[in-house]
Amino acid sequence: MNSQDSKRQRNNRKLFLGVFLPLLAVTFVACTAFAVLALRITNRYVSAETARITGQLADSIEMKFVPAVTNVEDFAVTAAYTDDGEILNMVIHMMGTSIPYARGIYYGTGTSRRNGGVFYDSANWVPPEDWDPSQRGWYKEAIACRGGIAYSVPYVDADTGRLCVGISRHIVGPSGAVTGVVSVDILLNRLTALIDETTPPSAGGRIYIVNNDGTYLTNPDMSRIMTANYFDESPIPVKAGDYLKADGSAFQDKSRYYAASKIGESPWYVVVEGPLADFTGRIKRIVYIFEFALVVFCIVCSLLNLRNFKAMRRGERETGEQILAETQNLAVAARQNAATGQEQSASIKEIVATMEDNNALAENISVKIQDVAGVAEKTSGDVADGVSHLEKNVAQLHEIAAANQDTIDGIKVLGDRINNIWDIVTLINSVADQAKIIAFNAELEASSAGEAGKSFHIVATEIRRLADGIIDGTKEIKEKINEIQQSSDRLIIASESGTEKIREGVENANALAERFLSIRHSSEMTAGSAGDITSIIRQQAASSEQILATLRQLAAGVESFTSATEGISAASEKLKDIAGRFEG
């Protein structure tokens, strides 16, 4: 084996280790992170699941107590309205059939039967005559609660001899005084059966009902009920006061899980515990399988990458040979590029000079266009002022036309009134004629009357003279009225002719205003177009500046390229050495 083959084998081993070790490290980190994350998720799931189970079980047990509490409350309401023993005894027996998980419901007064007390029991148990209910725990605790529901500590039922707890309430009779206590006995062995029917969170889990101090209320070993304490036997690392809370508790230590939940308003709790391995064992098996699969995957990927690297090395050697051949061609092309670059540099300099001239011309055009835009804007302003004055003149002509029309209407009204005067004058003239005839007749009568009618004759003569004056006056009035009517007719004709002239003036003014508006619109368009042209020229100038800057950069680049191509020939010699290394 020659030195070249030994060198290649060492390189292959280095490649394999360089690929395998990083993948192995990534696999270890990924498996560790996955295991930690899986355990955290498992712990959260266990806490949530155990809290859910204890809460559901506590709610279920509380629902078993609902009939007992309801019957106790209902009996208290009944006893508050009647103290009839037969009615109360009948109610007790009726309620006793509707309370599951209980021995029965009973009611007793504060004295023994020997001393006049009574005791009613749905199970028909008759106590001894000297048996005093007031000395029992369920009775004392109900009195102490003062109207609330009392949950007694476990005691031995006097009838069955079994352990039970009492749910009791004191009774206030119709007189308002406490007459006794009604109570229901819940048998603890039935609660144990209820717990046995419930599936624990895991195979090794256990469920108990304990008192608020941890004393067992349920236990598979009946001898431990009320004789042993959960916190003394369980490995739980907390005390009853810190763990048993109204809102529930759930946690884990290194090897076990724990949860507790309060049962309604009672002083009793559902507690659950079990080994965490019931949950984490399966997770650990999954993590081990996942780690093994990743290791196998890492080895396979390393072998595949090693094969790929070998193929890449062969390709590199072939590429080195190609580079060696192309390097010679590159040196020739570099010299040709240098000559071409010099020619391009000269051409670009000529283009730059031409672009600078175009830029100066564009700036002159921009200045002229700005002057045109200023003139167009001034023309637009003057036209706007002219239009404003024309609008005022048109408004004044409309006012004159309206005033002239009012004058014509007034003259026409005056003519109508003159006609009315004409009728009055005609009436006056008719009256004067009648007066004249009457005066003439009066003169004739006065003449025939002689001296007696002389005075009357004078009066009649004066009346006839007055009538003649009136007739002459009415003739003059008629002449004046005719003159006034002729004048008003001429005035109406003249006013109507003036109105027509005014209307023609308004139309001419409107036409002139439209022409001014057209001129104004044209001037505004001119100003706008000039502004647009100015903007375009400015943009063109900016573009020309950019083109100039680009051409200058291009000229500098061509010069740099020309100088760079001179060094390509020297670099090609170095490429030959690099190509030789690829072959090794």
Secondary structure, DSSP 8 states (H G I E B T S, - for coil): --HHHHHHHHHHHHHHHHHHHHHHHHHHHHHHHHHHHHHHHHHHHHHHHHHHHHHHHHHHHHHHHHHHHHHHHHHHHHHTT---HHHHHHHHHHHHTT-TTEEEEEEE-SS-GGGT--EEETT-----TT--GGGSHHHHHHHHHTTS-EE---EE-TTT--EEEEEEEEEE-TTSSEEEEEEEEEEHHHHHHHHHTS--SSTT-EEEEEETTSBBS--SSGGGTTTSBHHHHS--SS-HHHH--TT-EEEE-SSEEEEEEE-TTSSEEEEEEEETHHHHHHHHHHHHHHHHHHHHHHHHHHHHHHHHHHHHHHHHHHHHHHHHHHHHHHHHHHHHHHHHHHHHHHHHHHHHHHHHHHHHHHHHHHHHHHHHHHHHHHHHHHHHHHHHHHHHHHHHHHHHHHHHHHHHHHHHHHHHHHHHHHHHHHHHHHHHHHHHHHHHHHHHHHHHHGGGGHHHHHHHHHHHHHHHHHHHHHHHHHHHHHHHHHHHHHHHHHHHHHHHHHHHHHHHHHHHHHHHHHHHHHHHHHHHHHHHHHHHHHHHHHHHHHHHHHHHHHHHHHHHHHHHHHHHHHHHHHHHHHHHHHH-
